[in-house]
């Protein structure tokens, strides 16, 4: 007795389904990267707007570090391992960079 797969399980249909799924995954990854970048930009803008003696500065530093860390992770997931351009563009100070990945 032989078994035949249904027509909708043909290799061409499977490739098409995988192509559609792959496209959806790429769109979601790009949207996630955009959201993370916007969050990092907002956090850095808030930090830059605060004065050095602002009592909220420690919280702003932590928020900026969390947002930048998330952005860097998203970039690395997309294959972008170099963050130098982002550090320059967002003007991320060393006091934020040393806090990346630190749990509060």
C-alpha positions as CSV (number, residue, x, y, z in Angstrom):
1,X,0.0,0.0,0.0
2,X,1.4,3.4,-0.9
3,X,0.6,6.7,0.7
4,X,0.3,9.9,-1.3
5,X,0.5,13.3,0.3
6,X,-2.4,15.6,-0.4
7,X,-1.8,18.1,-3.2
8,X,-1.6,21.1,-0.8
9,X,1.5,19.5,0.7
10,X,3.5,19.7,-2.5
11,X,7.1,21.0,-2.2
12,X,6.1,24.1,-4.1
13,X,3.3,24.9,-1.7
14,X,5.7,24.3,1.3
15,X,8.3,26.7,-0.2
16,X,5.6,29.3,-0.7
17,X,4.4,28.9,2.8
18,X,7.9,29.2,4.1
19,X,8.5,32.3,2.0
20,X,5.4,34.0,3.4
21,X,6.4,33.0,6.9
22,X,10.0,34.3,6.3
23,X,8.7,37.6,5.0
24,X,6.5,38.0,8.0
25,X,9.3,37.3,10.3
26,X,11.6,39.8,8.6
27,X,8.8,42.5,8.8
28,X,8.4,41.9,12.5
29,X,12.1,41.9,13.1
30,X,12.4,45.3,11.3
31,X,9.5,46.7,13.3
32,X,11.0,45.5,16.5
33,X,14.3,47.1,15.6
34,X,12.6,50.4,14.8
35,X,10.7,50.4,18.1
36,X,13.9,49.6,20.0
37,X,15.7,52.4,18.2
38,X,13.0,54.9,18.9
39,X,13.0,53.9,22.6
40,X,16.7,54.4,22.8
41,X,16.5,57.7,21.1
42,X,13.8,58.9,23.5
43,X,15.8,57.8,26.5
44,X,18.9,59.4,25.3
45,X,17.1,62.7,24.5
46,X,15.7,62.7,28.1
47,X,19.1,62.1,29.5
48,X,20.7,64.8,27.4
49,X,17.9,67.2,28.4
50,X,18.6,66.7,32.1
51,X,21.2,68.7,33.9
52,X,24.2,66.9,35.4
53,X,22.9,67.7,38.9
54,X,19.3,66.6,38.2
55,X,18.1,64.4,41.1
56,X,16.5,62.1,38.4
57,X,19.8,61.5,36.6
58,X,20.4,58.1,38.1
59,X,17.0,56.9,36.9
60,X,17.5,58.5,33.5
61,X,20.9,56.8,33.2
62,X,19.3,53.4,34.1
63,X,16.4,54.0,31.7
64,X,18.9,55.0,28.9
65,X,21.1,51.9,29.6
66,X,18.0,49.6,29.4
67,X,16.8,51.1,26.2
68,X,20.2,51.2,24.5
69,X,20.9,47.6,25.7
70,X,17.6,46.5,24.1
71,X,18.4,48.3,20.9
72,X,21.8,46.7,20.7
73,X,20.4,43.3,21.2
74,X,17.8,43.8,18.4
75,X,20.6,45.0,16.2
76,X,22.7,42.0,16.9
77,X,19.8,39.7,16.2
78,X,19.6,41.4,12.8
79,X,23.3,40.7,12.2
80,X,24.5,44.3,12.9
81,X,27.3,43.7,15.4
82,X,29.0,47.1,15.2
83,X,27.4,49.7,17.3
84,X,29.9,52.6,16.8
85,X,27.7,54.5,14.5
86,X,24.7,54.3,16.8
87,X,26.9,55.4,19.8
88,X,28.0,58.4,17.9
89,X,24.6,59.2,16.4
90,X,22.7,59.0,19.7
91,X,25.7,60.5,21.6
92,X,25.6,57.7,24.1
93,X,28.0,58.7,26.9
94,X,30.4,56.2,28.6
95,X,28.3,56.4,31.8
96,X,25.4,54.7,29.9
97,X,27.6,52.2,28.1
98,X,29.1,50.9,31.3
99,X,25.6,50.2,32.6
100,X,24.5,48.0,29.6
101,X,23.2,44.7,30.8
102,X,23.3,45.6,34.5
103,X,20.2,44.5,36.4
104,X,18.6,47.1,38.6
